[in-house]
Amino acid sequence: MALHGNRDRVVTTNRSVILDTLCHTDSLSRAQIAELTGIPLPTVHRLCTQLRKEGIIQESAKNRDGRGRPVRLLHLNPSFHAVLVVNVRGTAIDGAVVSLNDWILHEEHMPQPPEDDKGGTGSRIRAITAMARLLDRWAADRSIPCTGIGVAVPGIVQNDGMVTAASELGWNEVPLGDILRTADKGPVLVENNANAYAYGEVLAGAGKNHNPVVGYTIRHFGVGAGIVVDGCILRGSHGMAGEMGYTLTSRESLDNHYTYGGDLEWQISQISAVEDQPSKRSEETLIDLISLSIGDICLVADPEIIVLDIAPTLPGQRIREGIRRRLIGRIPHMPDLAATQLGRKAPLIGVGELISQQVRTAAFNV
């Protein structure tokens, strides 16, 4: 009996390794799977045949020419299992059903007017749970199993999902993780949305195949950054790594105290309060402020690339050129500055992958 149990565990482990490999790569041939995993090719053939019959993996319609006959490629069936992901912003909530191999299967968008703030924290949380229910209903209607909820928020996030200093939402000490766990949808993960954005760009955007990567977001009300080193998000001991809105911009900053947000965010918000479309002078001031912040993060993280997500109402190209012009010759090395390739999808993909990492083992071992 013990030998039989050991054999079952080996089969389960090999299945999981094959599926996990297909999650992290494009379509692969059976020979490539054997090479990447170290599992003997006959075992790969047998298990892949079983996984195809179960509908967990699929053969690609596309063939790759090899020596002799064409080679069939395999990929994970994106409808086999999925997670629910939500990105909370000041003016909107975005949601998606994301497969375990990071494909966005369905998206929803829910505007959140400023007057919604009158409802307080409860109003925003109700909107988050409503989005999760909407996504879950879409998946259920298509018989796609969903477990796990990942939520990205603009604030400092602790390991247990406690959100603090979320000035964009007016939140402080909100136990979002505990609130969402009452939905009984499996694992819950709450992540800072700048971190999720950076991680998404590393997985499938402008940051792919670069290391380290900084994802830097610029909005009228402030900035944020996510730092990814060796494929891992740098969070720091208090979850505040990359909180560039707290950058001190001058000696006078040391005399000020801020209830929500920091000096740089306050400075940027003052420019936006004066005019929605910055004048040439205020645009130059904005670029100066952001350049100081990016210079700081370059000296700390030494990124190979910084992927900038700049609000559509701001002059993105001029801001990128201005940052480069100001920093070249002022810091030892100027990283590449790239525009986001994924935009609003980046944090959805990023937090989707993070919650999928908690879901895959159980899903693959069924």
ABEGO torsion letter per residue (X at the ends): XAAAAAAAAAAAAAAAAAAAAAAABBBBBAAAAAAAAGBBAAAAAAAAAAAAAAGABBBBABBBBBBEBBBBBBBBBAAABBBBBBBBBAABBBBBBBBAAGBBABBBBBBBBAAAAAAEAAAAAAAAAAAAAAAAAAAAAAGBBBBEBBBBBBBBBBAAGBBBGBAAAGBBGBBAAAAAAAAGAEBBBBBBAAAAAAAAAAAABAABGBOBBBBBBBBAAEBBBBBBBGGBBBAEAAGABGBAAABBABAAAAABBBABEBAAAAAAAAAAAABABBBAAAAAAAAAAAAAAAAAAAAAAGBABBBBBBBAABBAAAAAAAAAAAABGABABBBBBBBBAAEAAAAAAAAAAAAAAAAAAAAAAX
